[in-house]
Amino acid sequence: MRHKPIEEEGRLSDRGEGIGTVTKDMVMKRAREIAVINGRSERNILDSDVDQAQRELEGEDEIKPPLTAAESVPEDKRWDPIPGSDGNQAPTVPAPDEQTFAEKIFDEGVADAEHDQEIEATREAARRDKQ
């Protein structure tokens, strides 16, 4: 079973402020922004916008690679049935790294800036089209 380290789950901050637990209001706000970016009204939110917003806020928007051939085989078929010892190795959990947190917060800041530019560009284009 694979476990993601705690520091890799979800976003840590939104425009420099910690987001804490993802709420329904946060998801709906992000879904409205996604609708605007996709050229629709804030009131025309699709289920796919809500799903995308949920994935983004919970940190599940990374691409997940397909299972390898070894991973698709049941675990009891992957190893030698005559083990050399009865012991089990405990999983290794790396300690949180301050550099990793700094990189994550930096990446989130870049993503926030790109998002703000997309929203502003979409609104500016809508203003120009109305004139």
C-alpha contacts under 8 A as a table, 3 or more apart, distances in Angstrom:
res1	aa1	res2	aa2	distance
4	K	8	E	6.58
4	K	9	E	7.11
5	P	8	E	5.69
5	P	9	E	7.25
5	P	93	V	7.45
6	I	9	E	5.65
7	E	96	P	7.16
7	E	101	F	7.59
8	E	59	G	7.75
9	E	58	E	6.75
9	E	59	G	5.59
9	E	60	E	7.74
10	G	56	E	7.66
10	G	57	L	5.97
10	G	58	E	4.07
10	G	59	G	3.67
10	G	60	E	7.06
11	R	14	D	7.59
11	R	19	I	7.36
11	R	56	E	7.98
11	R	57	L	5.99
11	R	58	E	6.44
11	R	59	G	5.84
11	R	108	E	7.49
12	L	18	G	5.77
12	L	19	I	6.32
12	L	20	G	7.41
12	L	104	K	7.95
12	L	105	I	6.93
13	S	16	G	5.63
13	S	17	E	5.08
13	S	18	G	4.14
13	S	19	I	5.24
13	S	105	I	6.96
13	S	108	E	7.16
14	D	17	E	5.30
14	D	18	G	6.30
14	D	19	I	6.16
14	D	108	E	7.35
14	D	109	G	7.57
14	D	112	D	7.07
15	R	109	G	6.29
15	R	112	D	6.28
16	G	109	G	7.37
19	I	22	V	7.07
22	V	26	M	6.39
22	V	27	V	7.26
22	V	57	L	6.73
22	V	58	E	7.12
23	T	26	M	5.22
23	T	27	V	6.42
24	K	27	V	5.03
24	K	28	M	6.13
25	D	28	M	5.13
25	D	29	K	6.08
26	M	29	K	5.16
26	M	30	R	6.25
27	V	30	R	5.23
27	V	31	A	6.06
27	V	50	V	6.59
27	V	53	A	5.55
27	V	54	Q	5.71
27	V	57	L	7.33
28	M	31	A	4.85
28	M	32	R	6.16
28	M	50	V	6.58
28	M	53	A	7.58
29	K	32	R	5.21
29	K	33	E	6.44
30	R	33	E	5.01
30	R	34	I	6.21
30	R	50	V	7.81
30	R	53	A	5.53
31	A	34	I	5.00
31	A	35	A	6.21
31	A	45	I	6.60
31	A	49	D	4.97
31	A	50	V	5.02
31	A	52	Q	7.46
31	A	53	A	5.37
32	R	35	A	5.05
32	R	36	V	6.36
32	R	41	S	7.94
32	R	42	E	4.85
32	R	43	R	7.12
32	R	44	N	7.89
32	R	45	I	6.18
32	R	49	D	7.70
33	E	36	V	5.14
33	E	37	I	6.21
33	E	42	E	6.97
33	E	119	I	7.09
34	I	37	I	5.03
34	I	38	N	6.17
34	I	49	D	6.12
34	I	53	A	7.61
35	A	38	N	5.11
35	A	39	G	6.48
35	A	40	R	5.20
35	A	41	S	6.40
35	A	42	E	5.96
35	A	44	N	6.75
35	A	45	I	5.74
35	A	46	L	7.54
35	A	49	D	6.58
36	V	39	G	5.15
36	V	40	R	5.08
36	V	41	S	5.71
36	V	42	E	5.80
36	V	119	I	6.96
36	V	122	T	7.02
36	V	123	R	7.98
37	I	40	R	7.38
37	I	118	E	6.40
37	I	119	I	5.87
37	I	122	T	6.11
39	G	122	T	7.24
40	R	44	N	6.08
40	R	45	I	7.88
41	S	44	N	5.10
41	S	45	I	7.65
42	E	45	I	6.57
45	I	49	D	6.27
45	I	50	V	7.45
46	L	49	D	5.16
46	L	50	V	6.71
47	D	50	V	5.14
47	D	51	D	6.19
48	S	51	D	4.95
48	S	52	Q	6.00
49	D	52	Q	5.13
49	D	53	A	6.06
50	V	53	A	5.07
50	V	54	Q	6.12
51	D	54	Q	5.14
51	D	55	R	6.25
52	Q	55	R	5.12
52	Q	56	E	6.12
52	Q	61	D	7.85
53	A	56	E	5.12
53	A	57	L	6.13
54	Q	57	L	5.35
54	Q	58	E	6.08
55	R	58	E	5.26
55	R	59	G	5.93
55	R	60	E	4.76
55	R	61	D	5.37
56	E	59	G	5.18
56	E	60	E	6.05
56	E	61	D	5.27
57	L	60	E	7.72
59	G	62	E	7.22
67	L	70	A	7.92
67	L	71	E	5.66
67	L	72	S	6.15
68	T	71	E	5.14
68	T	72	S	6.35
69	A	72	S	5.30
69	A	73	V	6.71
70	A	73	V	5.48
70	A	78	R	7.11
71	E	74	P	7.45
71	E	75	E	7.79
73	V	77	K	6.65
73	V	78	R	6.76
74	P	77	K	5.51
74	P	78	R	6.76
75	E	78	R	5.21
75	E	79	W	7.24
76	D	79	W	6.27
76	D	81	P	7.86
77	K	80	D	7.88
80	D	83	P	6.16
83	P	86	D	7.07
96	P	100	T	7.51
96	P	101	F	7.98
97	D	100	T	5.19
97	D	101	F	6.59
98	E	101	F	5.19
98	E	102	A	6.28
99	Q	102	A	5.01
99	Q	103	E	6.13
100	T	103	E	5.12
100	T	104	K	6.12
101	F	104	K	5.07
101	F	105	I	6.15
102	A	105	I	5.22
102	A	106	F	6.09
103	E	106	F	5.02
103	E	107	D	6.09
104	K	107	D	5.11
104	K	108	E	6.14
105	I	108	E	5.04
105	I	109	G	6.17
106	F	109	G	5.05
106	F	110	V	6.34
107	D	110	V	5.13
107	D	111	A	6.20
108	E	111	A	4.99
108	E	112	D	6.07
109	G	112	D	5.01
109	G	113	A	6.18
110	V	113	A	5.11
110	V	114	E	6.23
111	A	114	E	5.12
111	A	115	H	6.10
112	D	115	H	5.00
112	D	116	D	6.14
113	A	116	D	5.10
113	A	117	Q	6.23
114	E	117	Q	5.11
114	E	118	E	6.21
115	H	118	E	5.09
115	H	119	I	6.29
116	D	119	I	5.21
116	D	120	E	6.15
117	Q	120	E	5.13
117	Q	121	A	5.93
118	E	121	A	5.16
118	E	122	T	6.11
119	I	122	T	5.19
119	I	123	R	6.19
120	E	123	R	5.10
120	E	124	E	5.99
121	A	124	E	5.05
121	A	125	A	6.08
122	T	125	A	5.15
122	T	126	A	6.22
123	R	126	A	5.01
123	R	127	R	6.21
124	E	127	R	5.05
124	E	128	R	6.26
125	A	128	R	5.12
125	A	129	D	6.16
126	A	129	D	5.10
126	A	130	K	6.35
127	R	130	K	5.30
127	R	131	Q	6.69
128	R	131	Q	5.38
